[in-house]
Amino acid sequence: MDSRNMLVVYSVNLEKKLNAAAHHTIEYQTQKLVLRRGQIFSLKVMLNRPLQSHDELKLIFNTGHNMPFYTVELDPMTSYRSKGWQVKIAKQSGVEVVLNVISAADAVVGRYTMNVNEFDAGVFFLLFNPWCSDDSVFMASEEDRAEYVLNDTGYMYMGFAKQIKEKPWTFGQFEKYILNCCFRLLTHLEPKEMQSPVLVSRAICTMMCAANNFGVLVGNWTGDYSNGTAPYVWASSVPILQQHYITRMPVRFGQCWVFSGVLTTALRAVGIPARSVTNFESAHDTEKNLRVDIYLDESGKTIPHLTKDSVWNFHVWTDAWMKRQDLPQGHDGWQVLDSTPQEISEGQFRIGPSPVSAIRQGLVQIMYDTTFVFTEVNGDKYIWLVKQNQEREKNVLIAVETASIGKNISTKMVGENRRQDITLHYKFPEGSPEERKAMEKASGKRPDDKLNSRTLHISVLQNSVELGHPINLTIVLKRKTATPQNVNISCSLDLQTYTGNKKTNLGVIQKTVQIQGQESEVSLSMDSSFYIYKLGMVDDEMVIKGFIIAEIVDSGERVATDTTLCFLYSAFSVEMPSTSKVNQPLTITCNFKNTLPIPLTNIKFSVESLGLNNMKSWEQETVPPGKTINFQIECTPVKTGPRKFIVKFISRQVKEVHAEKVVLITK
C-alpha cells in the first residue's frame, strides 16, 4: 500500500464529560476517564482521511500489573467482538469517526491503557457496575445505588445497644487519589481475579490492615496513640487513604469503625455497593465454641487469666452487595467483610465475604469465616462463678444468656440521615424456634437449658451515667414466690474500653436486703469521685462495666448478670450560616461549658467537610471546672453544593462530642 495513503490516527477524544455523566462517575476527582463495565461508551477518532472498507482500525485495551497483560483487541471493520467486549461505528463524517464500545459485564476492573492503531489514546479506569443487570454487583433500586455507591457521607453508630450514638463519617470515595489508591491495593491480584467482586472485596479487606504486608491502617487498642492519630479523632476515610497513597506507609491508628469506614470508601470507589454496619453487644469468641465464657470471683470481679473471650459494646464492619457465584444458590446479596485485625483467615487478618443469609440460618460452613460472624451476632453468653474450695478452683455455671449478644444491628437508612435496624436480616427473632434452630445447626448440638429451673431472675434498669454525677443502679429481682427472703448482692464496677478491655476496677458494692413480693428493686450507688479522676488514664472513650451476683442466703442459689453504662456529656452550641459563597470566609461560632468538677485538658475543636480543602482546628490546653469558652473558627469553602460541616470536640477526659450542619455553598 502507498504509505501516503496509509490510515493514520491523528487524535482520540475519550469524551470524558459525556461518558462520565452516563456512567455516574462525574464526581471522581481525577483527570482520567472513569467508566463502569458492561455499559456503552463513545470515542471520537480523527483520521488523516476517510475510513475505507479495507482499512484496519484496531482498538487495543491493556490492563494488569505484570506481563503478560490482559488484552482486548477490537476492530469495527472486522472483529468487532472479543472477550465479551463489542465495538461498532456509530457515526462517520469525513475524517471523523465516532465509535461505541461496550465492555463485558464481567470485564477485568482496573486501570486500562488504550491504543487506536499506533495512537496512544491514554488511560481510563474501569469499575464494577451496579447499574448493569448482567454485572454480579447489580443493584435494582435507584435509591439503593444512590446510597450505597454514590453517597460520600454517612454515619457510624457507636455507644451500646441501649444508648446508641451516631458519629458523622465522610467516605469521600470520589476525592483526589482515592481511586488510584484502591487499585494500587490490588496489584497482587491476577487479571482474572479482578473480574470477581468476591475476590476483589476480600483482597481490599485484607489490604486495609497493616498487619497484612504494608496495609493501609495500623490497629491500636492500647490507649497510647502518642506516635500517631488517636482512632476517635478520625471522621473521614479521605485523609487516611490519601496519606497511604502518598507515603506508601501504613497510617496510625485505627479501631473498628475506622477500618470499616475506609473499607466502605474503597468498595464504593471501585463500584461495589457497600455500607458500614454496627453490631451492638458483639461477641469475640476466641475458642470457636459459639459462646462467650466470663469467669467471676465471689465479689463479681472478672478473672482475667480465665476470661479469654470478650463482648465488645459495639463492633463495626462493612457489608458489600454481590452475587455469590462461587457458592450454592441462595447466598447472593449482602456479604459481611471485616478488616479489623481480630481473626486470621487463610493466613491473613480478614473476615469475609460471608453471606448474611448464611449467618442468619447458622450455615457456618459457607465461605468465608461465617462461624466467627455468626458468633458475633448470635453467640450465647455463659457466666461462671469460680469458687475457691481448699485451694482448688471449682467453676459453677450461674447464668446462660441466649439473647444478650447481637443487638440493634444498625446502618444508615437509604436516603435519610437516620439509623435503620437490620437485626432481623442477620438473625431470627431472639428466642424464636428458628433462632434456636440456627444455633443448633451452627453448633451441631441441642441448646443447653439446665438453668431454666432457677427461681430468681436478675436485671438492671440503668444504661447511662451523667458525667460528674454518682453511678446509680437499680437491680430488679423477680421470683416465683412472695415469701420474704434475704439476698446478698455483690456488684463489681470496672472502667473499660468499648472492646471489653478492663483498665481499672472502681470498687465493689455489697448489700444484704430482705426482698418481699414477686418483684423487688434494690438501689446501689457509687460516688463520682471513684471514677472522675480516672477518665484520662488512657486516651480512649471509657464505659463502666458492672457484674452483679445475687445469692439467696437460705438456699445458696446464685444468679448473675452484667450491665454497661455509658457516660453522657452535655452538647455544645454551634452557630454557622445556612448559606455561604465558594472561596469566601465562613465563620463558625462555638460556645462550650465544662460542667465537670475537674479541669478538661488537651482540648481540641475541629471542623471537617468535603467542601473544605483541609480540616480547621482550634486548641486550648485547659478549661477549668465550670468555665465557659467562646471562640470562632474561620474556614473557606472550595466546593459548591450542599455540604455537611462537622464540628467535633475532644479532650483527654471527654471524647466524641460533635455538632453538624449542612450549609449550601453557592458561586
Disulfide bonds with the S-S distance in Angstrom:
none
